[in-house]
Amino acid sequence: MMIGVGLDARLGLPFDQLRAAAREAARLGFESLWTPAGGVPDAFHVCAAWSQDTSLRTGISVVPAARMWTPLGLAAQAATLAQLSSGRFVLGLGTGGYGPGFWASVGLPDRPIAVMREYVTEVRGLLAGQPVTAGPILARAGAAPGAPGWPRSASLGLLADLPPAPVYLAALGPQMLRLAGEVADGALLNWATPERIAVSRAQINTGAIRAGRDPGTVPMTMYIRVCIDDDVAAARQAFGAQVLGYAMGRPGTPQGAGYRGLFAQMGFDAELSELEQRRDRGAAMPELVDAASDEMLQAVGYYGPAAPAPAAFARLSAGLDETIVRIITARPGLEPVTAAAAALTPTLIRAAERSTPDHP
């Protein structure tokens, strides 16, 4: 299992400190650097800088594709980073949202599986140097030819020796997981328990077999959030706010959709319903985090002091091909970021993994 570190704009670090944190991660033995897209600094620029500063693989998990990009724009960015990094870049694609209202807002039908099938296959085709014809959904068949920024057909005009640029697909539900196994170079999970990781593997393998691929050959990668701080109450608040920000349902969005549906399937439907009722009665996030159970929060990540963190992280990573230490901090600045990375180095995580009773 590869072990990477995840840094993002929520840490509040300026560009130069994100670079410094990445250099420290490389010194500590991490094998990859990941960041989400959609904020500032821009994720493609961050990965470009990391590729210049370190020899680590970099990745974006994920680009909200339908919300922000066309396949042509994504492929051009990924191809550039593939060249800049000598093939050490992974492009992760996701829908960018869910529910009928979201899809209407981006001018696409509420057909996330079909939309992402077109995105992944078209971006991969462009990166392979092929001329690609836009699919009927992204080309808005029935409307005027093409769509803004996405002509009916396109090519990057690449040289044959372009370094590889794998395209991973963010997947939660069974259909998207099967699609990842069928058409993507890897699958990106999120907020999944070890039991859910195992279920996801089975669905990915089903899609892989459908496409004539060997089961188990499509890698699974996932962020696992951690907040390392001796002030456990502060760490719990910072960590819990991110959990609930994803897990609680949004007004007007189906309860079975997206992360709300995922957490329900993992056994937390009743608890989330109660928390949503509190929220709707005016409870603020700190109160909601206080009311959330340790069982739910600890099922998907870790908060608290450094010493127990590697064992908890190793347990939560079971079944993954690559696990990413996604850092949350309770205090501002670079120091808590580097302290969290030092508490969860690959050496410490692997030692904890070996010491577990069920380790082979």
Residue, then its C-alpha position, 0 to 999 in steps of 0.5 A: m500500500m502506498i502512503g501519501v499526504g493530502l494538503d488543501a486550501r482549508l489549511g489556510l496556507p499560502f502557496d509558499q507554505l504549501r510547497a514547504a509542507a510538501r518538501e517536509a512530507a518528502r523528507l518524512g518518507f511519503e510517497s505521493l502528494w494530493t490536493p483537491a481542486g476548486g479553490v485557491p491556490d489552483a490545484f494544477h499549479v500546486c501540483a506543478a510546484w510540488s513536481q518541481d520541488t520533490s520527486l513524489r507523485t502528485g495527484i488531484s482528488v478531485v477535479p469537479a469536472a462537470r462544474m468547472w471543466t470541459p474534457l479538452g481543458l482537463a486533458a490539456q492541463a493533465a498532459t502538461l503536468a505529465q510532461l512537467s513531472s515525467g509521468r508523476f501526475v494523476l488526474g482525479l475526476g468527479t461530478g462536482g455535485y449531485g441531485p437534479g438541481f446541481w445538474a440543471s445548474v450546469g446545463l446537463p441532464d441528471r445522469p451522472i453515470a453517463v456524464m462521467r463515462e463521457y468525461v473519463t473516456e474522452v479525457r483518456g482518449l485525448l491523453a492517448g493522442q487520439p482525436v476524440t468526438a464529443g459524446p451526445i451528453l457533453a456535446r448537448a446533442g440536439a442543440a447547436p454543434g459543440a458546447p462552449g469550449w468543447p468542439r464536436s471533435a478535438s485532439l491535443g496533437l500530442l507526440a507519441d512519447l507523452p508520459p502516462a497521465p492516469v485518470y482516476l474516477a471518484a466513486l461512492g455508489p455501486q454504479m459509479l464504482r462499477l464504471a470506475g472499474e470499467v473505464a478509469d485507471g483507478a478509483l477514488l473513494n472518500w469517507a469510507t469505513p473498511e467494510r465499505i472499502a471491501v464492498s467498493r472493491a467488489q463493485i470495482n472488480t465487477g466493472a473491471i471484469r465487464a470490460g475484460r480487465d483482471p479483477g483487482t488491477v484497478p487501484m483504490t485510493m482514498y483520503i483518510r482525514v486526521c486532526i492531530d492535537d493534544d487538545v482533544a476537544a479542539a481536534r474533535q471540533a475541527f474534525g467533526a465539522q468536516v465530517l458533518g459538512y459532508a454527511m448531513g443532507r442538504p435541503g432539497t437534495p434526496q437523502g439517499a444521494g451523495y455522501r448522505g446516502l453513503f453515511a446512511q448505508m454505513g449505518f448512520d442514517a438515524e443519527l444524521s436525521e436527528l442532527e439534521q433536525r437540530r440544524d433545522r431548529g437553528a443549532a450551529m455546527p459546534e453544537l452539532v459536532d458536540a452531539a455527534s457520536d464518537e462512533m460515527l466520527q471515529a469510523v471514518g478518521y482520527y482526531g486527538p494526540a499523536a501516539p494512537a494515530p498510526a494504529a487508527f490510521a492503519r486500521l482505517s486504511a485496510g483494503l486500499d492500494e493507496t491511502i492518503v493522510r488528509i490533514i485537518t488542523a485545529r490551529p492555523g499555520l504551518e507547524p500543526v500541518t508538519a506535526a501531523a505529517a510527522a505523527l503519521t509517517p509511512t514508517l509509523i503507519r506500516a509499523a502499526e499495521r504489522s503490529t495488529p493481531d490480524h496482520p498477515 
